[in-house]
């Protein structure tokens, strides 16, 4: 491990100009490439106290043994040089987006004398025009099959084409009208090229023009009594409409745009992009990347994705507009660079409203699903799970791999409705049947440390109680029978597993840093369970803390062990938040209903049991409430009035106006009951 001060450039030797820099290790391998508007300011940030750096940045600067740089004149040049170096050196600490799966393309081989249409995968090649990518190859083939009826271009392989050219007889597609049969000279090379251009224009989104042209030809043929030709054009139009139906209009202005969305966690980021051409979604693609640079913001990730995505694209593949979740800091340089590649103006924007905002939300949901599926797939692999448990055992110096992991998290809102969760992973997988929820009763206010201590005390007291039951205290002839009965009482007859809290974990994980870990250790020591290991996972830097240790345990950024601990912590957090929201909703319902006359405990429970939350109760009508057992019309009206009054006060910050004659809530623009003139005493 190198000391960064050993290769730090001399003061004043770094220029304050824009440029590109690269860190290299002792063997001369480039491990990181970056760009900066001001090289001096950017590089100086790497040579500060290691404790102030992100763990992944710490790993990079301590792995490196040298840094050098190249000065450029503009930010656009720095973008181009950075991309060239990343492509040349493939640095291990740079973000590298990789396809989360292999996506099929629809390709037209324009570099051949008689271009063909085909479906393929993999990297792009020169001389071939690509459309897509698409989610499923079968969907493309269905679309192509429909369009070949209207645009009968070649779709056969080179071998098939040459064989039929030699025998002078077209293939089956030529006989059924789905190929113009250029192999036998039924159309000239120029005529076939025109068919190809029409096919490409249609796929590019120029659909309305071609449909109108066919409609005119159909009407003209009918007027000239060429009914067979008119019928064929009619069938062609039906095929086009069916093909168009597969790609619904999402942007009414018919614009060309790429919509990019991200979903990220501390270790990985998922990117989804929708290709919109002519207002229709023409393709979709996804990537997964390790967040090698811990200092990278969402804007940095967007910038690096745009560079990787469009650097090797042709001009016609770059849209006029790119919609992103966050505008990167180097947006001006990226816009200029993309405009040079396209040959016309390109805009990078964040959608604010309307159809584009709605489409961005759809792409964001796809990105989240992609990241979730990637995590699930990664976690379901048996070899990976075993590796994760072994890494945790080694890093934390445990006597054996922790086959059972328990994680605890506390949730509250400004010290109210304090709850905690316990989630269980066995063999690296969630065991939801053993999740538990706790309501914190012995702690006042917002005190996560005391709450953790209470939860662990309650949980492990149950463990000790069940151990005592299992051991039994009978003697003599009934001893064996007593132990057997006690053990059987704790076994689920359906699963054959011990019930509730009777298993001791191999590792206890708490969400938090040294204070939470110390509280957990003390609570377990007081119960005489010092043999059960404890650790904490701090969310800010993903550090693992052990009791009585001054420094945290830092896992590798690609560690499967850290990934498993993160999933465990995130699941505990989700479970605690869900419980907290549920209790808060019920408490809000109860507080709203406290002042309703004639509404006792039984009726309140009936409302809670039927509607479940304040939001659903607000949506209920008087008739729906009156249908519940024990409720009359008058009581139902009082409940609806109280709930709506509370909602109005929450939204406006003031109590609503009420018609004193009818008890109804008045709108803001509706006059209230008549009162005395200003200055006149109501008495």
C-alpha positions as CSV (number, residue, x, y, z in Angstrom):
1,X,0.0,0.0,0.0
2,X,1.6,3.3,-1.1
3,X,1.6,6.5,0.8
4,X,0.0,9.2,-1.4
5,X,2.5,11.8,0.0
6,X,5.3,9.8,-1.6
7,X,4.2,10.6,-5.2
8,X,2.4,13.9,-4.5
9,X,3.5,16.5,-7.1
10,X,5.5,19.4,-5.9
11,X,3.6,22.5,-4.9
12,X,3.0,24.8,-7.8
13,X,3.8,22.2,-10.4
14,X,0.2,21.4,-11.2
15,X,-1.3,23.9,-13.7
16,X,-4.7,25.5,-13.0
17,X,-5.9,24.8,-16.6
18,X,-8.4,22.2,-17.7
19,X,-7.0,18.8,-18.5
20,X,-7.1,15.0,-18.0
21,X,-5.2,13.2,-15.3
22,X,-4.4,9.5,-14.7
23,X,-3.3,7.6,-11.6
24,X,-1.0,4.6,-12.2
25,X,0.1,1.8,-9.8
26,X,3.6,0.5,-9.1
27,X,3.6,-1.7,-12.2
28,X,2.7,1.2,-14.4
29,X,-0.9,0.2,-15.0
30,X,-3.4,3.1,-15.3
31,X,-6.0,2.5,-12.5
32,X,-8.0,5.8,-12.8
33,X,-8.6,8.5,-15.4
34,X,-10.4,11.7,-14.7
35,X,-10.9,15.2,-16.1
36,X,-11.1,18.6,-14.4
37,X,-11.7,22.3,-15.2
38,X,-8.9,23.1,-12.8
39,X,-6.3,20.4,-12.5
40,X,-4.6,21.9,-9.5
41,X,-7.8,22.1,-7.4
42,X,-9.0,18.7,-8.5
43,X,-5.7,16.8,-7.8
44,X,-5.1,18.6,-4.5
45,X,-8.3,17.1,-3.3
46,X,-6.8,13.6,-3.5
47,X,-3.8,14.4,-1.4
48,X,-5.6,15.4,1.8
49,X,-5.9,13.5,5.0
50,X,-7.0,9.9,4.2
51,X,-9.6,10.0,6.9
52,X,-11.4,12.7,5.0
53,X,-11.6,10.7,1.8
54,X,-14.3,8.2,0.8
55,X,-13.2,4.6,1.4
56,X,-13.1,3.8,-2.3
57,X,-11.1,7.0,-3.0
58,X,-8.8,5.9,-0.2
59,X,-8.3,2.6,-1.9
60,X,-7.5,4.2,-5.2
61,X,-4.9,6.7,-3.9
62,X,-3.2,4.1,-1.8
63,X,-3.0,1.7,-4.7
64,X,-1.6,4.3,-7.0
65,X,2.2,5.1,-7.2
66,X,2.2,7.9,-9.7
67,X,-0.1,10.6,-11.2
68,X,0.4,12.5,-14.4
69,X,-1.7,14.8,-16.5
70,X,-2.2,16.4,-19.9
71,X,-3.4,20.0,-20.3
72,X,-6.0,20.8,-22.9
73,X,-7.5,24.1,-24.1
74,X,-11.3,23.4,-23.7
75,X,-13.6,21.2,-21.7
76,X,-14.7,19.5,-24.9
77,X,-11.2,18.4,-25.6
78,X,-10.9,17.0,-22.0
79,X,-14.1,14.9,-22.7
80,X,-12.7,13.5,-25.8
81,X,-9.3,12.7,-24.3
82,X,-10.8,11.2,-21.1
83,X,-12.9,8.9,-23.2
84,X,-9.9,7.8,-25.4
85,X,-7.8,7.0,-22.3
86,X,-10.6,5.1,-20.6
87,X,-11.1,3.1,-23.7
88,X,-7.4,2.5,-24.1
89,X,-6.4,1.7,-20.5
90,X,-9.6,0.2,-19.1
91,X,-8.9,1.6,-15.5
92,X,-10.2,-0.5,-12.7
93,X,-11.4,2.4,-10.6
94,X,-13.5,4.1,-13.3
95,X,-17.2,3.4,-13.7
96,X,-17.8,1.0,-16.5
97,X,-21.3,0.4,-17.6
98,X,-22.0,-3.1,-18.8
99,X,-25.2,-4.5,-20.3
100,X,-27.4,-6.2,-17.8
101,X,-28.4,-8.5,-20.6
102,X,-27.9,-9.0,-24.3
103,X,-30.3,-6.8,-26.3
104,X,-31.3,-7.6,-29.9
105,X,-31.0,-5.1,-32.7
106,X,-32.8,-4.8,-36.0
107,X,-30.1,-4.1,-38.5
108,X,-30.0,-3.2,-42.2
109,X,-26.8,-4.0,-44.1
110,X,-26.5,-0.8,-46.1
111,X,-22.9,-1.7,-47.0
112,X,-24.0,-4.5,-49.4
113,X,-25.2,-4.2,-53.0
114,X,-28.5,-5.7,-52.0
115,X,-29.1,-4.7,-48.4
116,X,-30.8,-7.2,-46.1
117,X,-32.7,-6.8,-42.9
118,X,-31.8,-9.1,-40.0
119,X,-32.1,-9.4,-36.2
120,X,-28.8,-9.6,-34.3
121,X,-27.0,-9.0,-31.0
122,X,-23.6,-7.7,-30.0
123,X,-21.6,-4.6,-30.8
124,X,-22.3,-2.4,-33.8
125,X,-20.4,-2.6,-37.1
126,X,-19.7,0.1,-39.7
127,X,-21.9,0.2,-42.8
128,X,-24.9,-1.2,-41.0
129,X,-27.8,0.8,-39.8
130,X,-29.3,-0.3,-36.5
131,X,-32.7,0.2,-34.9
132,X,-33.6,-0.6,-31.3
133,X,-32.4,-2.3,-29.2
134,X,-35.5,-4.1,-28.3
135,X,-36.5,-6.2,-25.3
136,X,-37.3,-9.4,-27.1
137,X,-36.1,-10.8,-30.4
138,X,-39.5,-12.4,-31.2
139,X,-41.1,-9.0,-31.0
140,X,-38.8,-7.6,-33.7
141,X,-39.3,-10.7,-35.9
142,X,-43.1,-10.2,-35.7
143,X,-42.7,-6.6,-36.7
144,X,-40.4,-7.4,-39.6
145,X,-42.7,-10.1,-40.8
146,X,-45.5,-7.6,-41.0
147,X,-43.4,-4.9,-42.7
148,X,-42.0,-7.2,-45.3
149,X,-45.4,-7.4,-46.8
150,X,-45.3,-3.7,-47.5
151,X,-41.5,-3.3,-48.0
152,X,-40.4,-6.6,-49.7
153,X,-36.7,-6.2,-49.2
154,X,-34.2,-9.0,-48.9
155,X,-34.0,-10.8,-45.6
156,X,-32.1,-14.0,-46.5
157,X,-28.4,-14.8,-45.7
158,X,-25.6,-14.4,-48.3
159,X,-25.4,-18.1,-49.0
160,X,-29.2,-18.4,-49.7
161,X,-29.1,-15.3,-51.9
162,X,-26.2,-16.6,-54.0
163,X,-27.7,-20.1,-54.3
164,X,-31.0,-18.8,-55.7
165,X,-29.2,-16.4,-58.0
166,X,-27.4,-19.4,-59.5
167,X,-30.6,-21.5,-59.9
168,X,-32.6,-18.5,-61.2
169,X,-35.6,-19.2,-59.0
170,X,-36.7,-17.2,-56.0
171,X,-37.2,-18.6,-52.5
172,X,-40.5,-19.1,-50.7
173,X,-40.6,-15.4,-49.5
174,X,-40.3,-14.3,-53.2
175,X,-43.3,-16.5,-54.1
176,X,-45.6,-15.2,-51.3
177,X,-44.7,-11.5,-51.9
178,X,-42.5,-10.9,-48.8
179,X,-39.4,-10.4,-50.9
180,X,-39.0,-8.5,-54.2
181,X,-36.6,-11.3,-55.3
182,X,-33.6,-9.2,-56.4
183,X,-31.6,-12.5,-56.6
184,X,-33.5,-13.4,-59.8
185,X,-33.6,-9.9,-61.3
186,X,-37.3,-9.2,-60.6
187,X,-36.3,-5.8,-59.4
188,X,-33.2,-3.8,-60.2
189,X,-30.5,-2.9,-57.7
190,X,-31.8,0.7,-57.7
191,X,-35.4,-0.4,-57.2
192,X,-34.4,-2.6,-54.3
193,X,-32.4,0.2,-52.7
194,X,-35.5,2.4,-52.9
195,X,-37.5,-0.3,-51.0
196,X,-34.8,-0.4,-48.4
197,X,-34.8,3.4,-48.0
198,X,-38.6,3.4,-47.5
199,X,-38.3,0.6,-44.9
200,X,-35.6,2.6,-43.0
201,X,-37.6,5.8,-43.2
202,X,-40.6,4.0,-41.8
203,X,-38.6,2.5,-38.9
204,X,-37.1,5.9,-38.2
205,X,-40.5,7.4,-37.4
206,X,-41.5,8.8,-40.8
207,X,-44.8,6.8,-40.7
208,X,-47.4,9.5,-41.4
209,X,-46.0,10.5,-44.8
210,X,-45.8,6.9,-46.1
211,X,-49.3,6.0,-44.8
212,X,-50.8,9.1,-46.5
213,X,-49.1,8.1,-49.7
214,X,-50.5,4.6,-49.6
215,X,-54.0,5.9,-48.9
216,X,-53.7,8.2,-52.0
217,X,-52.5,5.2,-54.1
218,X,-55.4,3.0,-52.8
219,X,-58.0,5.7,-53.7
220,X,-56.5,6.2,-57.1
221,X,-56.5,2.5,-57.9
222,X,-60.1,2.2,-56.8
223,X,-61.0,5.2,-59.0
224,X,-59.3,3.5,-62.0
225,X,-61.3,0.3,-61.2
226,X,-58.0,-1.6,-60.3
227,X,-59.7,-3.2,-57.4
228,X,-57.1,-6.0,-56.8
229,X,-54.3,-3.4,-56.5
230,X,-56.5,-1.3,-54.2
231,X,-57.2,-4.3,-52.0
232,X,-53.5,-5.2,-51.8
233,X,-52.7,-1.6,-50.7
234,X,-55.6,-1.8,-48.2
235,X,-54.1,-4.9,-46.7
236,X,-50.7,-3.2,-46.6
237,X,-52.2,-0.3,-44.7
238,X,-53.7,-2.8,-42.2
239,X,-50.3,-4.4,-41.7
240,X,-48.7,-1.0,-41.1
241,X,-51.3,-0.1,-38.6
242,X,-50.7,-3.4,-36.8
243,X,-47.0,-2.8,-36.7
244,X,-47.5,0.8,-35.5
245,X,-49.8,-0.4,-32.7
246,X,-46.8,-2.3,-31.2
247,X,-45.2,1.1,-30.5
248,X,-47.7,3.4,-28.8
249,X,-47.2,7.2,-29.1
250,X,-45.7,8.5,-25.8
251,X,-44.8,12.1,-26.9
252,X,-47.5,13.9,-28.9
253,X,-45.1,16.3,-30.5
254,X,-43.4,13.5,-32.4
255,X,-40.0,14.4,-31.1
256,X,-36.8,12.4,-31.1
257,X,-35.3,12.0,-27.7
258,X,-33.4,9.5,-25.4
259,X,-34.8,9.2,-21.9
260,X,-32.1,8.2,-19.3
261,X,-32.9,7.3,-15.7
262,X,-30.7,5.9,-12.9
263,X,-31.3,3.8,-9.8
264,X,-28.4,3.6,-7.4
265,X,-27.2,2.3,-4.1
266,X,-23.8,2.9,-2.4
267,X,-22.1,0.1,-4.4
268,X,-23.9,-0.1,-7.8
269,X,-25.9,1.9,-10.2
270,X,-28.5,0.7,-12.8
271,X,-29.2,2.8,-15.9
272,X,-32.1,2.5,-18.2
273,X,-32.6,4.3,-21.5
274,X,-35.7,4.5,-23.7
275,X,-35.1,5.5,-27.4
276,X,-38.1,7.6,-28.6
277,X,-38.2,8.4,-32.3
278,X,-41.1,10.2,-33.9
279,X,-42.9,10.2,-30.5
280,X,-42.8,6.4,-30.2
281,X,-40.7,4.2,-28.1
282,X,-38.4,2.4,-30.6
283,X,-36.1,0.6,-28.2
284,X,-34.9,0.1,-24.6
285,X,-31.6,-0.8,-23.0
286,X,-30.1,-1.3,-19.6
287,X,-26.7,-1.2,-17.9
288,X,-25.3,-2.1,-14.5
289,X,-22.1,-0.5,-13.1
290,X,-20.0,-0.7,-10.0
291,X,-19.6,2.7,-8.4
292,X,-15.8,2.4,-8.3
293,X,-15.3,6.1,-7.5
294,X,-17.0,6.7,-4.2
295,X,-17.1,10.5,-4.7
296,X,-19.1,10.3,-7.9
297,X,-22.4,12.2,-7.7
298,X,-25.5,11.4,-9.8
299,X,-24.5,14.2,-12.2
300,X,-21.1,12.6,-12.6
301,X,-22.7,9.2,-13.3
302,X,-25.0,10.8,-15.9
303,X,-22.0,12.5,-17.6
304,X,-19.9,9.3,-17.7
305,X,-22.9,7.4,-19.1
306,X,-23.4,10.0,-21.9
307,X,-19.8,9.8,-22.8
308,X,-19.7,6.0,-23.0
309,X,-23.1,5.8,-24.8
310,X,-22.6,8.3,-27.6
311,X,-18.9,8.4,-28.2
312,X,-19.0,5.5,-30.8
313,X,-22.4,6.3,-32.2
314,X,-23.1,7.6,-35.7
315,X,-24.6,11.1,-36.2
316,X,-28.1,9.7,-37.0
317,X,-28.1,7.7,-33.8
318,X,-27.8,10.9,-31.6
319,X,-31.2,12.5,-30.9
320,X,-31.9,16.2,-30.7
321,X,-32.7,16.0,-27.0
322,X,-31.5,13.8,-24.1
323,X,-33.7,13.8,-21.0
324,X,-31.8,13.0,-17.8
325,X,-32.7,12.9,-14.0
326,X,-29.9,15.5,-13.1
327,X,-28.0,17.9,-15.3
328,X,-24.3,17.2,-15.0
329,X,-21.9,19.9,-14.0
330,X,-20.2,19.7,-17.4
331,X,-23.5,20.0,-19.3
332,X,-22.2,22.9,-21.5
333,X,-19.1,20.8,-22.7
334,X,-21.3,17.7,-23.2
335,X,-23.8,19.6,-25.3
336,X,-21.1,21.1,-27.5
337,X,-19.4,17.7,-27.9
338,X,-22.7,16.0,-28.8
339,X,-23.6,18.8,-31.2
340,X,-20.3,18.3,-33.0
341,X,-20.9,14.6,-33.3
342,X,-24.5,15.0,-34.6
343,X,-23.8,18.0,-36.8
344,X,-26.7,20.0,-35.2
345,X,-27.8,21.3,-31.8
346,X,-28.3,18.7,-29.0
347,X,-30.0,19.6,-25.7
348,X,-29.6,17.9,-22.3
349,X,-32.6,18.6,-20.1
350,X,-34.4,17.5,-17.0
351,X,-38.2,17.1,-17.7
352,X,-40.3,19.2,-15.4
353,X,-43.9,18.4,-16.4
354,X,-46.2,16.8,-18.9
355,X,-45.7,13.7,-21.0
356,X,-41.9,13.8,-20.8
357,X,-42.0,13.9,-17.0
358,X,-44.4,11.0,-17.0
359,X,-42.1,9.0,-19.4
360,X,-39.1,9.8,-17.2
361,X,-40.9,8.3,-14.2
362,X,-41.6,5.2,-16.2
363,X,-38.0,4.8,-17.1
364,X,-37.0,5.4,-13.5
365,X,-39.3,2.5,-12.5
366,X,-37.6,0.3,-15.0
367,X,-34.2,1.3,-13.7
368,X,-35.2,0.4,-10.1
369,X,-36.6,-2.9,-11.3
370,X,-33.4,-3.7,-13.1
371,X,-31.3,-3.0,-10.0
372,X,-33.6,-5.1,-7.9
373,X,-33.5,-8.0,-10.3
374,X,-29.7,-7.7,-10.5
375,X,-29.5,-7.9,-6.7
376,X,-31.9,-10.8,-6.5
377,X,-30.0,-12.7,-9.1
378,X,-26.7,-12.0,-7.4
379,X,-28.1,-13.0,-4.0
380,X,-29.7,-16.2,-5.2
381,X,-26.4,-17.8,-6.3
382,X,-25.3,-20.4,-3.8
383,X,-21.6,-20.0,-4.5
384,X,-21.9,-16.2,-4.1
385,X,-23.7,-16.6,-0.8
386,X,-21.1,-18.9,0.6
387,X,-18.4,-16.5,-0.5
388,X,-20.2,-13.7,1.2
389,X,-20.5,-15.6,4.5
390,X,-16.8,-16.6,4.4
391,X,-15.7,-13.0,3.7
392,X,-17.7,-11.8,6.8
393,X,-16.2,-14.5,8.9
394,X,-12.7,-13.6,7.8
395,X,-13.1,-9.8,8.0
396,X,-14.7,-9.9,11.5
397,X,-12.5,-12.8,12.8
398,X,-15.5,-15.0,13.7
399,X,-15.0,-18.6,14.9
400,X,-17.3,-19.8,12.1
401,X,-19.4,-18.5,9.2
402,X,-22.5,-16.7,10.5
403,X,-25.2,-18.9,8.9
404,X,-27.9,-17.0,10.8
405,X,-27.7,-13.2,10.7
406,X,-30.0,-10.9,12.7
407,X,-30.2,-7.2,12.0
408,X,-32.0,-4.5,14.1
409,X,-33.1,-1.0,13.1
410,X,-35.1,1.7,15.0
411,X,-37.6,4.1,13.3
412,X,-39.4,7.1,14.8
413,X,-40.7,10.6,13.9
414,X,-39.2,13.2,16.2
415,X,-39.3,10.7,19.1
416,X,-42.9,9.6,18.6
417,X,-44.2,6.1,17.7
418,X,-40.8,4.6,18.2
419,X,-40.6,1.1,16.8
420,X,-37.8,-1.3,15.9
421,X,-37.4,-4.2,13.6
422,X,-35.6,-7.5,13.6
423,X,-34.9,-9.3,10.3
424,X,-33.3,-12.7,9.8
425,X,-31.1,-14.0,7.0
426,X,-30.2,-17.7,7.0
427,X,-27.6,-19.0,4.5
428,X,-27.6,-15.6,2.9
429,X,-31.4,-15.5,2.2
430,X,-34.2,-13.7,4.0
431,X,-36.3,-15.8,6.3
432,X,-39.4,-13.6,6.6
433,X,-41.3,-15.9,8.8
434,X,-38.9,-15.0,11.6
435,X,-39.0,-11.3,11.2
436,X,-40.2,-9.5,14.3
437,X,-41.5,-6.0,15.2
438,X,-41.1,-4.2,18.5
439,X,-42.8,-1.2,20.0
440,X,-40.4,0.7,22.2
441,X,-41.9,1.5,25.6
442,X,-39.1,2.1,28.0
443,X,-37.4,5.0,26.1
444,X,-38.7,8.5,26.0
445,X,-37.9,10.7,23.0
446,X,-35.5,10.1,20.1
447,X,-32.8,7.9,21.6
448,X,-31.7,5.2,19.1
449,X,-29.0,3.9,21.4
450,X,-31.3,3.2,24.3
451,X,-33.9,1.8,21.9
452,X,-31.4,-0.7,20.5
453,X,-30.5,-1.8,24.1
454,X,-34.2,-2.3,24.9
455,X,-34.9,-4.3,21.8
456,X,-31.9,-6.6,22.2
457,X,-32.6,-7.1,25.9
458,X,-36.2,-8.2,25.1
459,X,-35.2,-10.4,22.2
460,X,-32.4,-12.3,24.0
461,X,-34.4,-12.6,27.3
462,X,-36.8,-14.6,25.2
463,X,-33.9,-16.7,23.9
464,X,-32.8,-17.4,27.5
465,X,-36.3,-18.2,28.6
466,X,-36.8,-20.7,25.8
467,X,-33.4,-22.3,26.5
468,X,-34.5,-22.7,30.1
469,X,-37.7,-24.4,28.9
470,X,-35.7,-26.7,26.6
471,X,-33.3,-27.7,29.4
472,X,-36.2,-28.5,31.8
473,X,-36.0,-28.8,35.5
474,X,-37.8,-32.1,36.2
475,X,-36.0,-34.9,37.9
476,X,-36.2,-38.6,38.4
477,X,-38.4,-40.8,36.2
478,X,-40.2,-37.8,34.5
479,X,-37.0,-36.0,33.5
480,X,-36.7,-37.5,30.1
481,X,-40.3,-37.1,29.3
482,X,-40.3,-33.5,30.6
483,X,-37.3,-32.6,28.3
484,X,-39.0,-34.2,25.4
485,X,-42.3,-32.3,26.0
486,X,-40.5,-29.0,26.4
487,X,-38.5,-29.5,23.2
488,X,-41.6,-30.5,21.3
489,X,-43.4,-27.4,22.4
490,X,-40.8,-25.2,20.6
491,X,-40.9,-27.2,17.3
492,X,-43.2,-26.2,14.5
493,X,-44.9,-29.5,13.5
494,X,-45.3,-28.4,9.8
495,X,-41.7,-27.1,9.2
496,X,-39.8,-29.0,11.9
497,X,-38.0,-25.8,12.8
498,X,-37.7,-24.1,16.2
499,X,-40.3,-21.5,16.9
500,X,-39.9,-17.7,17.4
501,X,-36.7,-16.7,19.3
502,X,-35.2,-20.1,20.1
503,X,-32.3,-19.9,17.6
504,X,-29.1,-18.0,18.5
505,X,-27.7,-15.9,15.7
506,X,-24.1,-16.3,14.4
507,X,-23.9,-12.5,14.1
508,X,-26.0,-9.6,15.4
509,X,-25.9,-6.5,13.1
510,X,-27.3,-3.1,14.2
511,X,-27.9,-0.2,11.9
512,X,-25.5,2.5,13.2
513,X,-22.0,3.2,14.4
514,X,-19.9,2.9,17.6
515,X,-22.7,4.1,20.0
516,X,-25.2,1.7,18.8
517,X,-22.7,-1.2,18.7
518,X,-21.6,-0.4,22.3
519,X,-25.2,-0.4,23.5
520,X,-25.9,-3.7,21.8
521,X,-22.7,-5.3,23.3
522,X,-23.5,-4.1,26.8
523,X,-27.1,-5.3,26.7
524,X,-26.0,-8.8,25.6
525,X,-23.1,-8.9,28.1
526,X,-25.6,-8.2,30.9
527,X,-27.6,-11.2,29.8
528,X,-24.5,-13.4,29.8
529,X,-24.4,-13.7,26.0
530,X,-21.0,-12.4,25.3
531,X,-20.3,-15.3,23.0
532,X,-22.6,-13.9,20.3
533,X,-20.7,-11.5,18.0
534,X,-22.0,-8.0,17.4
535,X,-21.2,-5.4,14.7
536,X,-22.7,-2.3,13.3
537,X,-23.1,-1.0,9.7
538,X,-22.9,2.8,9.3
539,X,-24.8,3.9,6.3
540,X,-22.8,7.1,5.4
541,X,-19.5,5.3,4.5
542,X,-20.6,1.7,4.7
543,X,-18.2,1.1,7.5
544,X,-18.5,-2.0,9.7
545,X,-17.8,-1.3,13.4
546,X,-16.9,-3.8,16.1
547,X,-17.2,-3.3,19.9
548,X,-14.3,-1.6,21.6
549,X,-12.5,-1.0,18.3
550,X,-11.3,2.5,17.4
551,X,-11.2,1.9,13.6
552,X,-13.9,0.4,11.4
553,X,-13.5,-2.7,9.3
554,X,-13.4,-1.6,5.6
555,X,-14.6,-4.2,3.1
556,X,-13.6,-4.1,-0.5
557,X,-16.0,-2.2,-2.8
558,X,-16.6,-5.5,-4.7
559,X,-17.0,-7.6,-1.5
560,X,-19.9,-10.0,-1.5
561,X,-19.8,-9.9,2.3
562,X,-20.4,-6.2,2.3
563,X,-23.2,-6.6,-0.3
564,X,-24.9,-9.2,2.0
565,X,-24.6,-6.9,5.0
566,X,-26.1,-4.0,3.0
567,X,-29.0,-6.1,1.9
568,X,-29.6,-7.2,5.5
569,X,-29.4,-3.6,6.8
570,X,-31.7,-2.2,4.0
571,X,-34.3,-4.9,4.7
572,X,-34.3,-4.1,8.4
573,X,-34.8,-0.4,7.6
574,X,-37.6,-1.2,5.2
575,X,-39.4,-3.4,7.7
576,X,-39.0,-0.8,10.5
577,X,-40.3,2.0,8.3
578,X,-43.3,0.0,7.2
579,X,-44.2,-0.7,10.9
580,X,-43.7,2.9,11.9
581,X,-46.0,4.2,9.1
582,X,-48.7,1.7,10.0
583,X,-48.7,2.7,13.7
584,X,-48.5,6.4,12.9
585,X,-51.5,6.1,10.5
586,X,-53.6,4.3,13.1
587,X,-52.6,6.8,15.8
588,X,-53.7,9.6,13.5
589,X,-57.0,7.9,13.0
590,X,-57.5,7.5,16.7
591,X,-56.5,11.1,17.5
592,X,-58.9,12.4,14.9
593,X,-61.8,10.4,16.2
594,X,-61.2,11.2,19.9
595,X,-63.6,14.2,19.8
596,X,-66.4,12.6,17.8
597,X,-69.4,12.4,20.1
598,X,-70.9,9.0,20.8
599,X,-67.8,7.2,19.4
600,X,-66.5,4.7,21.9
601,X,-63.6,2.2,21.9
602,X,-65.5,-0.5,20.1
603,X,-66.6,1.7,17.2
604,X,-63.1,3.2,16.8
605,X,-61.7,-0.4,16.5
606,X,-64.4,-1.2,14.0
607,X,-63.3,1.8,11.9
608,X,-59.6,0.9,12.1
609,X,-60.2,-2.7,11.3
610,X,-62.4,-1.9,8.2
611,X,-60.5,1.1,6.7
612,X,-57.0,0.5,8.1
613,X,-55.7,4.0,7.5
614,X,-56.6,7.7,7.7
615,X,-56.2,8.1,3.9
616,X,-58.8,5.4,3.2
617,X,-61.2,6.8,5.8
618,X,-61.0,10.2,4.2
619,X,-62.1,8.7,0.9
620,X,-65.1,7.0,2.5
621,X,-68.6,8.4,2.1
622,X,-71.2,8.8,4.8
623,X,-73.1,5.8,3.4
624,X,-70.0,3.6,3.5
625,X,-69.4,4.4,7.2
626,X,-73.1,4.0,8.1
627,X,-73.1,0.5,6.7
628,X,-70.6,-0.7,9.5
629,X,-72.1,-2.5,12.4
630,X,-73.1,-0.2,15.3
631,X,-73.1,3.0,13.2
632,X,-76.1,5.1,12.4
633,X,-76.5,7.9,9.9
634,X,-75.8,10.6,12.5
635,X,-72.7,9.0,13.8
636,X,-71.4,8.4,10.3
637,X,-71.9,12.0,9.5
638,X,-69.9,13.1,12.6
639,X,-67.0,10.7,11.7
640,X,-66.8,12.0,8.1
641,X,-67.0,15.6,9.3
642,X,-64.2,15.1,11.8
643,X,-61.9,13.4,9.4
644,X,-62.4,16.0,6.6
645,X,-62.0,18.8,9.1
646,X,-58.6,17.4,10.2
647,X,-57.5,17.0,6.6
648,X,-58.4,20.6,5.8
649,X,-56.6,21.9,8.8
650,X,-53.5,19.8,7.9
651,X,-53.5,21.1,4.3
652,X,-54.2,24.8,5.0
653,X,-52.7,25.2,8.5
654,X,-55.9,26.5,9.9
655,X,-59.3,25.2,11.0
656,X,-61.9,25.0,8.2
657,X,-65.0,27.2,8.0
658,X,-68.1,25.3,9.2
659,X,-71.7,26.1,8.5
660,X,-73.1,26.3,12.0
661,X,-76.6,25.5,10.8
662,X,-75.8,22.3,8.9
663,X,-72.4,21.3,10.3
664,X,-70.9,21.1,6.7
665,X,-67.4,22.2,5.9
666,X,-67.3,25.2,3.5
667,X,-64.9,25.7,0.6
668,X,-62.5,28.6,0.8
669,X,-64.6,30.6,-1.8
670,X,-67.9,29.7,-0.2
671,X,-69.5,32.2,2.2
672,X,-69.9,31.3,5.8
673,X,-73.0,32.0,7.9
674,X,-74.0,35.6,8.1
675,X,-72.5,37.5,11.1
676,X,-72.7,41.0,12.5
677,X,-71.1,43.9,10.7
678,X,-67.5,44.8,11.5
679,X,-67.2,46.6,14.8
680,X,-70.6,45.4,16.0
681,X,-70.7,43.5,19.2
682,X,-72.1,40.0,18.7
683,X,-73.8,40.1,22.1
